[in-house]
Amino acid sequence: MNVDREYAVTLLRRLHAAQNAFYAGGDAAPLREVLAEDVAWHIPGHNAIAGDHHGVEAVLAYFRRRRDLADRSFRIHNRDVLTGEGEWITALTDGTAVIAGEEHTWSTVGLYHVRDGRIGSCRLLPFDPAAFDAVWSDRSSPAGPDTV
């Protein structure tokens, strides 16, 4: 399947709208509709959300963790979508969240693999990995912000 730009933009708008609704406290059902059952999500770094999450339940648990750390303030802001031949989409997105009373912003590249009309995997690449780690550090951990 070749993913053209129009399809890619529509699919990512659905994904990001479902994520934003979920991060605000909404239902997971719209996310389940856009994620493959065996979806994989990779978050790099040394922070509270870093790691490889495999399967829709694990990915939803990762999304819940992010929602809880940001006290339902996390939002994704679409910037641009890049496509070519094949099943991959590249998306430039910004994130905002208020965490521990402090407002944060960051930018990422998301590499999405599309399979059977759903998101089969995502690899998130922050523009500034150290700043991303600082945003998503676990401030509730007694061992400090680098504990995962």
C-alpha positions as CSV (number, residue, x, y, z in Angstrom):
1,M,0.0,0.0,0.0
2,N,1.3,3.4,-0.9
3,V,0.3,6.1,1.5
4,D,-0.4,9.3,-0.4
5,R,-0.3,12.7,1.4
6,E,-4.1,13.2,1.6
7,Y,-4.6,9.8,3.2
8,A,-1.6,10.3,5.5
9,V,-2.9,13.7,6.7
10,T,-6.4,12.3,7.3
11,L,-5.1,9.3,9.2
12,L,-2.8,11.4,11.4
13,R,-5.6,13.9,12.1
14,R,-7.8,11.0,13.3
15,L,-4.9,9.6,15.4
16,H,-4.0,13.0,17.0
17,A,-7.6,14.0,17.6
18,A,-8.2,10.7,19.3
19,Q,-5.0,11.1,21.3
20,N,-5.8,14.7,22.3
21,A,-9.3,13.6,23.4
22,F,-7.9,10.7,25.4
23,Y,-5.2,12.9,27.0
24,A,-7.9,15.3,28.1
25,G,-9.7,12.4,29.8
26,G,-11.8,10.9,27.0
27,D,-12.5,7.4,26.0
28,A,-9.9,5.0,24.4
29,A,-12.4,3.7,21.7
30,P,-11.4,6.2,19.0
31,L,-7.7,5.2,19.5
32,R,-8.6,1.5,19.2
33,E,-10.2,2.3,15.8
34,V,-6.9,3.8,14.4
35,L,-4.3,1.5,16.1
36,A,-3.5,-1.9,14.8
37,E,-4.0,-4.6,17.5
38,D,-0.3,-5.4,17.5
39,V,0.9,-1.8,17.3
40,A,4.4,-1.0,18.5
41,W,5.4,2.4,20.0
42,H,9.0,3.4,20.6
43,I,9.9,6.4,22.8
44,P,13.6,7.0,23.2
45,G,15.4,8.5,26.1
46,H,15.9,8.3,29.8
47,N,12.5,9.4,31.2
48,A,9.2,8.1,32.7
49,I,7.7,7.3,29.3
50,A,10.7,5.9,27.4
51,G,10.6,2.4,26.1
52,D,9.1,0.0,23.6
53,H,5.4,-0.6,24.0
54,H,4.0,-3.6,22.1
55,G,0.3,-4.3,21.5
56,V,-2.7,-2.0,21.8
57,E,-3.1,-2.5,25.6
58,A,0.6,-1.6,26.2
59,V,0.4,1.4,24.0
60,L,-2.8,2.6,25.7
61,A,-1.1,2.1,29.1
62,Y,1.8,4.3,27.8
63,F,-0.8,6.9,26.7
64,R,-2.4,6.8,30.1
65,R,1.0,7.3,31.8
66,R,1.6,10.3,29.7
67,R,-1.9,11.7,30.4
68,D,-1.4,11.2,34.2
69,L,2.1,12.8,34.2
70,A,0.7,15.8,32.5
71,D,-2.5,15.9,34.5
72,R,-4.6,15.8,31.3
73,S,-3.0,18.9,29.9
74,F,-0.9,17.2,27.2
75,R,-1.8,18.2,23.6
76,I,-0.4,17.4,20.2
77,H,-0.1,20.1,17.6
78,N,0.3,19.1,13.9
79,R,2.9,20.9,11.9
80,D,3.6,19.0,8.7
81,V,3.3,15.6,7.1
82,L,5.8,14.0,4.7
83,T,5.1,11.0,2.6
84,G,6.7,9.1,-0.2
85,E,6.3,5.8,-1.8
86,G,5.5,3.0,0.6
87,E,3.8,2.5,3.9
88,W,5.6,5.2,6.0
89,I,4.4,8.6,7.1
90,T,6.7,11.2,8.7
91,A,5.0,13.8,10.9
92,L,6.4,17.0,12.4
93,T,4.5,17.7,15.6
94,D,4.8,19.9,18.6
95,G,3.6,19.0,22.1
96,T,2.5,21.1,25.0
97,A,1.8,20.2,28.6
98,V,1.7,21.6,32.1
99,I,3.6,19.3,34.3
100,A,4.2,20.0,38.0
101,G,2.8,23.5,37.4
102,E,5.3,24.4,34.6
103,E,4.3,24.8,31.0
104,H,6.4,22.9,28.5
105,T,6.7,22.8,24.7
106,W,8.7,20.4,22.5
107,S,8.9,19.3,18.9
108,T,9.2,15.8,17.5
109,V,9.3,13.8,14.3
110,G,7.0,10.8,14.4
111,L,7.8,7.9,12.0
112,Y,4.5,6.0,11.5
113,H,4.1,2.6,9.7
114,V,0.7,2.2,8.2
115,R,-0.7,-1.4,7.9
116,D,-4.2,-2.2,6.7
117,G,-5.3,1.4,7.1
118,R,-4.2,1.6,10.8
119,I,-1.1,2.8,12.6
120,G,1.1,-0.3,13.0
121,S,4.0,1.4,14.7
122,C,5.5,4.7,15.7
123,R,9.0,5.8,16.4
124,L,9.1,9.2,18.2
125,L,12.2,11.3,17.7
126,P,12.5,14.5,19.8
127,F,14.3,17.4,18.2
128,D,16.0,18.0,21.6
129,P,16.3,14.7,23.4
130,A,17.7,16.2,26.7
131,A,14.9,18.7,26.9
132,F,12.3,15.9,26.1
133,D,13.8,13.8,28.9
134,A,13.5,16.8,31.3
135,V,9.8,17.3,30.4
136,W,8.9,13.7,30.9
137,S,11.0,13.0,34.0
138,D,9.2,11.3,36.8
139,R,9.0,14.0,39.4
140,S,7.0,11.7,41.8
141,S,9.8,9.1,42.0
142,P,11.8,9.2,45.3
143,A,14.9,8.1,43.5
144,G,14.9,11.2,41.2
145,P,13.9,12.3,37.7
146,D,16.0,9.7,35.8
147,T,14.2,6.7,37.3
148,V,12.0,4.9,34.7
